Amino acid sequence: MRRPVIAGNWKMYKTQADTRAFFERFLPLVASSTHCDIVVAPPFTALAAAVGAARGSTVTVAAQDGFWEKEGAFTGQVSMGMIVETGCKGVIIGHSERRQFFGETNETVNKKLKAALAAGLRPIVCVGETLAEREMNLTHAVLEKQFEGAFVSLTGDEFSRILLAYEPVWAIGTGRTATAEMAADSHRYLRELAQKRFTSERASALRILYGGSVKPDNIRGLMAQVEIDGALVGGASLDAQSFASIVNF
Ligand code: 13P
């Protein structure tokens, strides 16, 4: 039995004050939610505020990106060690918005992934196809390329520490969710890849989250699929009430 994970990716939303206000409302709503891991990923500037506000709860905090070098002349970058210092436990790597708008490639995902693991962070690695790729029947091919690229020279032990997120780009922020069956098909394929690349044990222990317009009213249908181990939630994680309803699916 894989333990579910419900993670919120706040993207470029919320100040430190907004973050504290969110946790004040959110924590009482999930105080008895012991059935899943709960993760919140605020912008860099609000990480320390989130860690402080979540102290004493089971909610952990993750960053939305991190750089592979430890330090140096890399204006604007934040290292994995710096993220650890804020009290974060995880980091999102390879989100499609970073791939689309900030030049993230499978190679940079791999470098960031290794740096995150070396720093002791739990990486949430994102993969997913665009609408054009889906329409050209390239979904599996794209997932395979992203999977292989992300996990170049990764050991089985390292692989067992990651979470994978399947986020079809066409379903992100569009209100268009993949049907539970579509998501489950991709999750099944990703698990097959994990089995080929690593072992059956590691593949069956891998937790794969679905992301793309997850809302309080569709989370149950998604979680009813045995292949779906959790959700990476964007827009609906910004509101304490709505994110709590998703956590308490
Ligand atoms: P939405 O839930 O807003 O579609 O965003 C999904 C996402 O990108 C989470 O990382």
Residues whose N, C-alpha, C, O or C-beta is under 5 A from the ligand:
A	BS01	13P	N9 A171 I172 G173 T174 G211 G212 S213 V214 L232 V233 G234 G235 A236
